[in-house]
Amino acid sequence: VSFSSCLDVAAISMDMGEALDVNKELMTVGISNLVSGLLFGQTGSYIFSQTIFTYRTGCWSRWIGLMVAFSFIAVIVSPVNFLEVTPLFFLGGTLIFIGFDLVYEWIIEVRHKLLITEYLVLLATFVAIQVAGINAGIILGVIVAVVEFVFTTAQSHHLTRVLKRSRAAWKPQEWKLLQDHGYNVHRPKIMTFEIKGAVFFGSSLHLLSRISEEIGITATPKDMAEVSLASPRRSGINRSPIPPSPNLRMRHRKGKVEKQEEFSRQATGLHSNSLPDFVVLDLSQVSNLDASASRGCFLQLAKMCTKRNIVLCAAGANPRVEWMLRSHEVAYNILDESEIKAQMQNTHEPTNQSLSEKLILFDTLYEALESCEKKLIMKLQSHRQRNQRLEDLVPASRFSENCPKTSISTVFTHFLGMNKEEAKIFGGIESEGQSFYDEIELRSGDIVFKRNSDSDAFFVVLAGSVAVFRENSAPVSTTIVSGAGSVEQKTIAKLESSLYRKGNELGEVSLFLQVGGIFGFVDFILARPRSFSTVAARDRTVVAKLSKSRLDRLKSENPSLDRIIDKILLQASILELANVSEP
């Protein structure tokens, strides 16, 4: 009765085009059945057909219900059998009319409002009800709907290539290197992809094919065999997941398969110059990942990239996805991963093309892009003067204690590539001891500003690092329930810094800003409340605060310097727009 009442209320609500109070309607049915039971009657629910018929005829008065009740009472107390004197063709015709109208509406007219797969589920459910009955038919319909969902999800596209760059402050000549090589339109050396939705066994192979096609690598027959035989029991990326087997000995013979693999290697060598050096996967919008997809897609992609000297990175994974990647050895454990990242950040080591044999996980997308950009610039400038970036003036570790401060003139010169005249203006102001900004020294975890506070200034990082917190739409649990019990997933960020204790209050970290990073300028220009929060990511972090009052005074005292700052804000705004995924 409860189930049928829910269906009746939903159907009546859809036919009326208005929302009904389901709780109130179910309480009405419950009270009616209680009274019926006390009077030795039978259980019941809405007469759906009569309700729809009455509503469509425009008889919306409560007297209809009272008349029906009095009619039933009259039938019970009357000594006359009404079925003997009532024309049955009238009752039969009315029922046939209502049934025909409902069938025509839900089978014929609804075709223009449903996708073909949804319409097939509807027809299958209708036929199942006619053949097997209402209960079995609904169960079969649910099963068909589940199969349809799996099929549709497997066929949907979760992959989008995006044009994003890091927030690092590169010199103009380094920026040009990245523009000409790293983010070249035709042959980019850094490629970024967004993956959305749930990735499971039904969509993993399609996703792997899409990524491989976008990168420009072709899976060999051996790669495809490894994908098909991928199993959670097979661990270790440094060895083939395919054990010796009589059924697979033909792979070690000289034959058709070996020739195909040789042809594929030759083809890869011919196009190696057009392949990227780094591939970054944004997993921040991946809601779920199962074991078969983690090995059948991401593990095999990492192995295919390693064979072609491509470093594969991923960023933004939620605790569940991160645990799945680490537990299946698709990604490094936290300690080994820290060493790998240190190699990528080390400017005194040559570029190691075989640096990554697994997936390298980063907290944020911009952190991953910054590491890739830095390594690429080192490679491109290996035959020139050694690369030096603002962050190279401080230790490579984000949470190091020794953080020498950089002057704001050096930051602006580095960021804009100012000419000698503009640099002279800054140098003169600093040599005279004048200041158009305030320096603020912070400890790890100190708040620079909070979300929804007044935007009376923008800031520049002079030393250390600043974490940007975005508000969480929903709290994310770090406790993973596996087959062996509950596991507390410890992310890299939690091990590195105590600032993540601010997460419950401020949200989740979206990016880190290093020396030269400019932040808070968008809200400052638009004169709106802060849209995010910022926290010092390590001790001895120093930021320059350029307040509105000081900039207003600067306009009259030093117009040349004011124009340079406007130029800074314009360039920072352009870089912010360049990182927007959608137009």
C-alpha positions, -999 to +999 in steps of 0.1 A: +000+000+000+028+024+009+047+017-024+016+020-045+005+052-027+039+068-035+035+059-071+000+073-072+010+106-056+039+110-080+017+102-110-010+126-099+015+153-092+030+149-127-005+150-144-015+181-124+018+198-131+020+209-095+040+197-065+020+178-039+029+175-002+039+138-002+040+135+036+005+150+039-009+127+012+007+096+028-007+106+062-042+108+047-038+073+032-025+060+065-053+075+086-079+062+062-064+026+064-063+029+102-100+037+103-108+010+077-089-016+098-107-006+130-140-011+112-129-045+098-124-031+063-097-037+036-066-016+030-065+007+000-049+037-017-059+064-041-081+055-070-056+068-095-079+066-126-108+083-108-086+110-094-072+118-129-106+116-145-121+140-120-092+165-122-093+166-160-131+172-161-126+203-140-145+190-109-121+202-082-146+205-054-142+186-022-179+176-026-167+149-051-150+130-023-180+133+000-203+121-028-181+091-034-182+083+003-219+086+006-224+065-026-204+037-011-223+039+021-256+038+001-245+007-018-236-011+015-269-003+033-291-006+003-309-040-002-308-035-040-278-049-060-268-018-080-247-039-105-279-055-117-296-022-125-265-002-136-256-003-173-222-021-173-213-007-207-211+027-192-186+016-165-166-005-190-165+024-215-153+048-188-125+024-177-115+017-213-113+055-220-091+062-190-068+032-198-065+042-235-058+078-226-030+068-201-015+043-226-015+068-254+001+095-232+028+073-217+036+052-247+030+074-278+031+111-268+061+107-245+083+096-274+092+132-281+104+138-245+126+108-239+159+096-253+159+064-274+175+044-246+150+057-220+121+050-243+133+014-248+135+010-210+099+023-208+087-002-234+106-031-218+090-023-184+055-020-200+059-054-217+074-070-186+044-058-165+019-073-190+037-106-191+050-111-156+027-090-135+032-057-117+058-067-091+080-088-113+076-063-142+088-034-121+118-054-109+127-063-145+123-027-154+147-016-127+173-042-140+169-029-176+173+007-163+205-002-145+219-019-177+209+012-197+227+035-172+259+015-173+259+014-211+251+051-214+278+061-189+304+039-206+297+056-239+297+092-225+328+114-229+345+124-197+376+139-212+382+175-221+415+191-231+420+225-214+445+252-220+457+261-185+490+274-171+505+276-137+505+308-115+543+309-113+559+343-121+582+335-150+605+360-168+593+373-201+619+352-220+609+321-200+572+329-207+580+330-244+597+296-242+566+281-227+544+298-252+565+286-282+572+251-269+553+242-238+519+254-250+525+254-288+492+251-306+504+223-329+530+205-309+526+213-272+551+198-247+527+201-218+491+188-223+464+192-197+431+172-196+401+174-173+383+141-165+348+144-151+323+120-135+329+084-124+355+062-141+347+025-139+353-007-158+327+002-185+344+035-194+380+029-186+390+014-220+372+042-239+389+068-217+423+053-223+417+053-260+406+089-260+437+101-240+461+081-261+445+096-292+448+131-279+484+126-268+493+110-302+505+076-289+493+043-303+488+013-281+508-017-293+492-052-293+512-059-261+497-028-245+462-038-253+469-073-239+481-058-207+449-037-205+427-067-210+446-088-184+450-061-158+441-074-124+443-060-088+464-090-079+491-081-103+513-054-088+545-036-098+548-014-128+585-022-134+577-057-145+551-069-170+518-077-155+515-107-179+531-138-163+547-165-185+520-186-199+518-213-227+489-193-242+511-162-245+544-178-256+537-166-292+546-131-280+582-142-276+584-157-310+592-139-343+559-136-359+531-113-368+527-098-334+565-091-331+564-073-365+534-052-354+552-041-322+584-033-342+563-013-367+546+006-338+580+014-322+593+028-355+561+049-359+565+062-324+601+071-331+592+090-363+567+111-343+586+115-311+593+152-317+555+158-318+548+140-286+545+160-253+570+158-226+544+161-198+508+151-195+487+165-166+454+150-156+430+171-136+411+146-114+393+172-092+359+164-108+363+126-108+338+114-082+347+077-081+372+053-095+371+015-092+400-010-091+396-022-127+396+013-141+426+024-120+447-005-134+431-009-168+433+028-176+457+049-155+483+022-149+485+012-185+485+049-196+515+055-172+534+025-187+526+037-223+538+072-215+570+059-198+579+039-229+577+072-249+596+093-223+564+112-212+560+122-176+524+116-164+510+137-136+476+139-119+462+165-096+432+173-074+422+137-067+398+133-038+408+109-009+389+079-023+405+083-058+439+089-043+437+059-021+427+037-051+456+049-072+482+044-044+468+010-032+470-004-067+505+010-072+494+032-100+509+061-081+540+062-059+537+060-021+541+094-004+578+091+005+589+080-030+567+106-045+584+134-025+618+123-038+604+123-074+591+158-070+624+169-055+641+157-086+617+176-108+624+208-087+661+204-087+676+229-111+711+214-108+702+180-122+697+174-159+663+165-172+657+128-167+633+116-194+626+084-175+619+103-143+584+088-138+575+052-141+542+057-124+516+084-119+529+115-100+501+129-078+499+166-069+476+185-045+465+211-071+465+214-108+486+246-107+513+229-086+516+201-112+518+226-141+544+246-123+566+216-118+562+206-154+569+241-167+600+244-146+614+211-158+607+220-194+624+254-192+654+237-177+655+213-207+650+241-232+677+263-216+702+235-210+724+247-238+720+283-227+723+302-194+710+282-165+673+289-158+666+311-127+631+318-115+620+339-085+613+308-065+649+296-072+660+325-049+645+305-020+648+268-011+630+243-034+609+228-005+576+246-001+578+243+037+615+251+043+622+274+072+650+294+055+631+319+033+651+349+021+629+379+011+628+393-024+622+430-030+590+441-047+610+458-075+628+425-083+594+408-083+578+434-107+609+434-129+609+396-131+571+395-137+569+423-163+603+424-178+604+461-172+627+483-193+656+502-178+636+534-173+608+516-154+634+496-133+652+529-125+619+543-111+615+514-087+652+514-078+651+551-069+621+548-047+636+519-027+670+536-024+653+567-010+635+545+016+601+554+003+574+527+003+540+525-014+532+492+003+532+474+037+552+443+044+536+417+065+555+387+079+535+356+087+539+322+103+526+290+088+488+289+093+484+327+097+454+340+078+461+368+052+424+374+046+392+355+049+364+349+024+337+377+024+360+402+040+365+437+024+388+439-007+407+470+003+441+457-010+459+432-032+490+412-022+524+401-036+544+372-022+579+383-014+590+352+005+576+318+014+543+305+001+506+313+004+478+287+001+445+297-014+414+281+001+381+277-018+349+270+000+338+233+000+304+225-014+303+194+008+327+180+034+350+153+020+357+123+042+393+110+044+383+077+059+383+049+033+364+017+040+382-012+023+376-049+024+401-051+053+384-023+073+386+015+077+417+033+065+426+069+072+439+084+039+468+107+046+474+131+018+508+147+010+495+180+022+485+167+056+520+153+061+538+185+050+521+213+068+499+221+098+480+247+077+456+220+066+440+221+100+424+253+087+406+232+061+376+225+083+372+263+087+381+277+054+375+249+028+400+231+006+433+242-009+430+251-046+465+263-052+498+275-037+513+308-046+551+311-045+574+341-046+561+366-072+525+354-070+499+382-070+466+375-054+434+393-043+436+417-073+403+405-090+381+412-060+401+444-054+395+457-090+358+448-089+354+462-054+335+431-041+340+410-010+367+384-011+357+352-029+383+330-013+406+328+018+444+328+019+468+314+046+506+314+049+518+280+039+551+282+058+570+302+085+586+335+076+563+341+047+564+378+037+537+395+016+535+430+003+501+447+009+492+474-017+461+491-002+437+513-020+445+543+002+482+541-007+475+536-044+452+566-045+479+588-029+504+573-054+484+586-083+491+622-073+527+617-059+542+594-086+521+589-117+548+569-135+549+543-107+511+542-107+511+534-144+535+506-138+513+491-111+483+494-134+503+475-160+510+448-134+473+444-126+464+443-163+489+415-170+478+396-139+442+398-150+450+385-185+468+355-170+438+349-148+415+349-178+439+325-197+433+298-171+395+298-175+385+265-190+352+277-206+347+309-226 
